[in-house]
C-alpha cells in the first residue's frame, strides 16, 4: 500500500488471495511462490520474457531485481562423451585433447574449421554411423519391424507426451505422408519421396492424461497401417517406442538424423532434449519456442528448420480460431472445411476409420483440431509440412547436411550445464568457485 496507494486494480492484481465473482477466495500459488522466494528464474529467454511481461508483469514491475534468466543446460559428459563414443573419439582428435568434455566452448574453433574439410565430413558420417545403426536396430526390435535401411532419414520425437508438445501434429503429418505415397502412381514415387524415412515417437503419458493416451493410440494405429502396407515400405516406416526413459534416450538421440521439437510457441519453458540432440550433431526441426530460439542464435538459423510464429502471435491466432469455430458445424461434428486440404484429408480419414480404426476413440482428437485448436495443430500444419519438406531437401544434399551437423555440435557450448551452474552461482546463489576442490 505504501507504494501503490489507492490503486486497487494493481493491488488486486498483486494479491496472493483472489476473489472470484461468486465471492469465493483462492490462493494464487504462483504469486505466493514469487513472494516467498529470493529470486525467480526463467529457464530460457522466451520463458523469462513471458514471465516478466505476462505471467508476473505486476510483480515484476514492483520488484524487477527479483527476476532472473538462466537458460538450462545439459551435461556433455553423459549426453555426448558417454553415449556417443565414436563421435567423442573423432571430436577429441579434432580438438587435440579431451579437455572439451569439461569446457564445451573448446569445440567451436576446431570443429568450425574442420566442417569445411570434405575428408573430415566423411569421417563425421562414419563416426556417427555406429550410433545410428544401434538406434535403428533398437527401433526395429521395439516395433517388431524387419531390419531398417541405414540410408533412411531417422526422424525422432522423443519426450513426454503432452498436448502442447504436439506429438499429434507429428502423427497427422506421418499419416499425410502415408496417404500421399498411396495416392502417387508407383512409377512416380521414387522421384517424389526420395528414399526411406523412419519416423519414431517415444514417450509416456501421465496415468490420468486421457488425451495423451489417445495420441499414443493414434500413433500406434498409424504405425500399424504404415508398416503393414507393402506399397509404402520402401519410403516410410513408423514406430512408437514405449517405456521411454533416459536409457532409451541414450540410444535414440545419438543415432537420430533429425529431431523434432515442435511445441506451441510460448508453452515450452526451455527444453533440454533439443540441446542433447544438437550436441550430438542431430539436426533440429522446431517451432519458435523455448530453447529452440537460442539454439538458432547460437548455431545459425540456416542450420536448423524453424517454422510457425512466436509466442506473441499465439494469443491472436487462438482468438481468430475461436471466432472461426463459432461458425456452423457439419452435423454434430466440428467441420474440417477450414483446415489445410492436406490436414482435412487426414482428419476425415481418421474419422472414417477404415485405415486406422478406432474412429470413435480418436474423435475427440479430431474434433479439437477442427474446433478450438488450442495448441494450433491445424493453425501451424501447413508451415510444419513446409519445414519437413525443407528438411527432406537438405538431407538429400549430403554435404550441406553433414556440415550443419558438425556446426550444431561445434556451437553447442552455450548449452552446457557447466555454463548454467556457473551462471546460477554468480547471479543467483552468490557463491565463489573453489580454486581446487580437492583441498581441505
Buried (B, 14 or more C-beta within 10 A) or exposed (E): EEEBEEEEEBEEBBEBEEEEEEEEEEEBEBBEEBBEEEBBBBBBBBBBBBBBEEBBEBBBEBEEEBBBBBBBBBBBBBBBBBBBEBBBEBBBBBBEEEEBBEBBBBBBEBBBEBBEEEEBBEBBBEBBBBBBEBBBBBBBEBBEBEEBBEEBBBBBBBBBBBBBBBBBBBBBBBBBBBBBBBEBEEEEBEEEBBBBBBBBBBBBBEEEBEBBBBBBBBBBBBBBBBBEBEEBBBBBBBBBBEEBEEEBBBBBBBBBBBBBBBBBBBBBBBBBBBBBBBBBBBBBBBBBBBBBBBBBEBBEEEBBBBBBBEBBBBEEBBEEBEEBBEEEBEEEBBBBEBBBEBBBBBBEBBBEBEBBBBBEBBBEBBBBBBBBBBBBBBBBBBBBBEBBEBBBEBBEEEEBBBBBBBBBBBBBBBBBBBBBBBBBEEEBEEEEEEEEEEEE
